[in-house]
Amino acid sequence: MLANLSNNSNIDAETFRAITATKIICLPFLLITFLFGLVINTLYLWILCCRIRRNLNTVWFSHLILCNLIFILVIPFLGVMFLYHPQWVLGEFMCKLVNFLLSFGMYGFVFFLTIISLDRYWLVFHPHFYRNRMNTRQLSLICLIIWGLAFFCASPYLIFRKVRQERNISICYNDYTMNGKQDEDLEAKVKWAILYFRLLGGFFIPLGIITICYLKIGFKIKKEKLTKSRKPYKIIFMAITSFFICWAPYHIWYGMTIEKGLFQEKTLQALKVFATITTCFNACLTPILYLFIVEKFKTVFKKSIVSIVQTALNDAFLRSTDNRSEPQSASARKEESQENKI
């Protein structure tokens, strides 16, 4: 993910200014994303798991939001990385783990988003067959397979990521030779192979599946005049465009960083800022866009928020009345004791 930064510690003045500008823009944005994303995704996960009856939709979206939470919980470490770049201060274990979790969350999110589009397609075109065949066991198996695929796709970071000392600076980098020696030709070949794998498995194939599924659903709705509302078309447009806008900048940036010196550092840093913003947008706002199209979820969400506020206010009121009643009860006991003496 975005933690896959340039490993070159020889930084000229122009590069240093570009990196500084990246820090100034990205760090506040990462902080806002962490606070807002942690609250909104945790709240959504609680509603889906505890307030709504378990069904296919709640299971898919629960796992989707869990992928977001993985990314959000790694953001503080991502902020430390941006702050101290190019030096890595978190050790080799965190060098492997942070990069792995970011990639793991990305693949998991993309795969579950793809499954949700296939789920919609089967429900529209083969509803009876799909409902009769899909049971809890198969659902759990599909989720397990998706998490396994995400782990497999992100696992190279657990193997290649290492820390080396360069001019008294610790650098978190990918050791593609597995022996600590630098080989630019081999590094470029492996990077291109990883890029092609990411583009196919993490972008183009999921984007193609999502686009085909939702377009076919849209054509069926229009052809059979299943609804007069434009809402389904807005949902289809939102699903396709949000996926493309959120993930395309990251893959473009990663591809541009493979050949060193081919692009100016200012261009790479600017694109990295944009990729960071779109990725954060995906983690915070995509669940809102998807979940709020479901009327039942909106109703339960509003009721849950109201109940939380009411509980908080009732607790505060009870505590305040208890605090007020304590002095009054003490004075009453004192008066009662004096009367008994008389």
N, C-alpha and C positions, 0 to 999 in steps of 0.2 A: 504494500500500500504506500501511503505518502511517506512512510518512514524510510523508504528505499531511496536514500539521498546519495548525492555524489560523495565519493570517498576521498576526493583530492583535497589535501590540507594546504596546498600552495595557493593561497587566496590573494589576488591582487586587489587594488583599491576599489575598482569598479565592482568586482564580485562581492567584496565586503559590504559595499553600500547596498547592493541588491539583496544580500542576505539580511542586512539590518532592516531594510524596508519590509521584507517578508515577515520578519519577527514582529514588527510593529503592527502589521495588519492581521496576522494569523493568530497571535497569542490571545488578544481580547475576544476574537471570534470563537476560538476553541473554548475559552472560559464560558462564554454565553451558551455555546452548544452543550457543554458538559452539564451545566446547571439546568437549563431548560429541557434538554434531552433526557436527563436522568429522571426528572420529575414526571414528564409527560409519558415516557415509555414505561416507567414503573407503574404509574397510575393505569395506563392502558392494559398492562399485563395483569394487574390485580383485578380489573373489571372482567377481562376475558376469562380468567381462571376461577374467579370467586363469585362473580355477580351474574354471569350468563350461563345458561345450560350448555353443556359440552356438545358440540357438533363439529362437522367438517370445517366450517368457517372459523370457529373459535380456535381449533387446533392449528390450522395453517397460520392464522394471524398471530397466535401466541408464539409460535416458533419464529415467525418473521420478526416480531418485536424483540425476542430474545437475541437474535442476531444483532439488532440495533444496540441493545444493552451491552453486548460484548465490545462493540466499537466504542461506545460512549465511556465505558469503564477504563478503556485504554487511553482516552484523550489526555488525562493528566500526564502520563508518561510521554505522550506525543508532544505536549506543551514543553516539558523539560528538554526533549530532544531539539525542538525548535529554538529554545532559549540558549542552549549551550552549543548548538551546531557551529563548526563541524566536530567538536569534541563529544564523545560519548561517555557519560558519567555514571551509567547505571549497571555496568558490568556485562559479562558475556551472556549470562543466563537471561537477563532482561533483553539483551540485544536479540536473542533468538525468540523469546516469548512475545515481545511487543510486536515484532514484524509478523510473527506467525498468527497472533490473534487478530490483527488488523486484516490480514488476508483471509483468515478463517471466517471472520464476520462478513466480509464482502462476498465471498463465494456462497456462504449460507444464505444471505439475504437475496442474492440473485437467483439461487436455485429455488427457494421457497416462493419468490415472486413468480417464477416460471410455473411452478406447480399450481399456484392459485389461478393463473390464466388457463391452464389445462383443466383444472377443476370446473371453472366456469363454462368452458367449452363442452365438457362431458355432460354437465347438468342441462345445457341448452339443447344439445343434439341427441344425446342418449340418456335421458333422465331416468327411465325405469331400469335399464341395464346397470347404470352407474350406482343408483341407490341400492339395488339388490345385491350387487357384488362388493361394494365398499363396506367393510366392517371395521371394528376397532382394532383387530389384529393386523389387518392389512394397512390401516392408517398408521399404526405404530411402526410397522416395518418400513413403509415409505419414508417416514420422518427419520428413522435410523439410517436408511440408505443415503438420504440427502446430507445428514450430518457427517456420515462417513466420506462421501464425495468431497465435501467442503474441507474435511481434515486432510484428505489425500492431496487436494489441489494446493493447500497451504503448507504442506509438510516440507517442501524444499527449504523453507526458511529455517527449520529446525536443524537441517543438515549443513547448509552453506553459510549461514550467518556466524561470524566470528568477530573477535576484537583484536586489533593489533596496535602496537605503539609506533607512531610515526612523528618524529620531531617532538617528542615529549607530549604528544596528544594521542588519546585513545580513540581509535576509529572503528565504528561498527560497519562491517562491510561483508560482501558475499565472497567467500573463498571457493570459487568454482573448481580450482585445481585440487582442493582437499589436502594440500600439503603446505600451505602458507606462501607458496611462490606465485608471483604475478605472471600471467600469460594473457596479454591483451587479445590475441586472436581467439583463444579458447573462451575468454570472458565474453567477447562480442557474440560468438556463436551461441553460447548458452543463454545470453540475454535475449537474443533474437528468438530462440526456441521458446523461452518462457513467455515472451511477448505474443508470439503466435498462439501459444496454448491459452493464454489469458484472453486474447481477443476472441478466439473461437469458443472456448468453454465458459468464459465469464462475461462475454458481451454479445457477439454476433449471433450465436446459436440461441441463447435465451431471448435476445431482442427479436429474432425471427419467429420463435415460437409464440412469444407474447403478441407480436403484431398480427400473425396469421390467425391466432385464436380469437382475438378481439375484433378483427376485421370481419371474420366469418360470422361471429355473433351479431355484429352490427348489420351485416347484409341480411341475415335471417330475420332480425327484428324489423328491418325496413320492408323486406319482401312480404312477410306474413302480417305486417302491420300489428305487431304484438303490443305496441304502446304508441300513444300519441305524444308522449313526453320526449323532450330532447335530452333528458338526464342520462340515459344509457350511452348516447353518443359522446356526451361530455366526459363520462367515465372512461370510455374507450380512448378518447383523445388524451386524457390525463394520464392514463396508464402507460401509453406508448411514449409520449413526450417526456414525462417525468423520468422514466428509466433512461432514456437517451441523454437528457440534459445532465442528470446526476452522475453518470458513469463515463460518458465519452471524454470529458476533459482529463480525467485521470489516466486513461489508456493512451491518449495523445501525448500527455506529458511524459509518461513512462517510455514511450517509443522514442521521443526526442532526446532522452537522456542516454540512450544506448551508445551512440557514436559521440565520443568526447570531442569538444571543439567545433562540432558541426553547427551548433546554435549558440547565440550569445547568452551569457549567464543571466542578463536582465530579462530576456525572453523566457528562459526556463523558470526563473523565480516568479515572474508574473503569472505564468501558466500554473505553477504549483500553488500559488495563492488562490487562483480561480478553482483549481481542482479541489483544494481543501474546503472552499466555501460550498461547492456543489455536493461534496461528500457529506459535509455537516448538514446541509439542507436535506439530504436524503435521510440521514439518521433521525432528524427532528420532525420534519414536516411530511414526509411520505406516509407514515402511519396515520397522520391526521387526515390526509387526502383520501386514503383508502378506507379507513374505518368509518369516517363520517358520511360515507355514501350509503351505509347500512342504517336504515331507520331504527331498527331495534337497538343497535349499539348506541345511537345518539340518545334515545330515550333512557336507556340504562345509565349511560354516562352522566346525563343531567341529574337523574335521580341520585346517583352515587355521590356526585359533587354536593348536591343539596344535603344529603344525609351526613356527609363528612363535616360540612359547615355547621349544621344543626348540632351534631355531637360535640364539636369543639366549643360552640357557644354555650350549650347546656353544661358542659364540664366547667367552663369558666364561670358561669352563673352560680353553679353549685358551690364551687370553691369560694367565690366571693361571699355568698350567703353563710357558708360555714365559718368563714373568718369573722364575719360580723356577729354571728350568733354566739361565738365563743366568749367575747367580753361580756355580752348581755347575760349569758348563763352564769358566768362567774359572779357578776354583781347580784343576780337573783339569789344565788346560793349564799352569798354573804348576808343579804337582807334576811333570808330565811333563818340563818343561824342566829342573827341578832334577835329576831322575834322569838326564837325558841328560848334564848337566854332570859328574855323578859317574862 
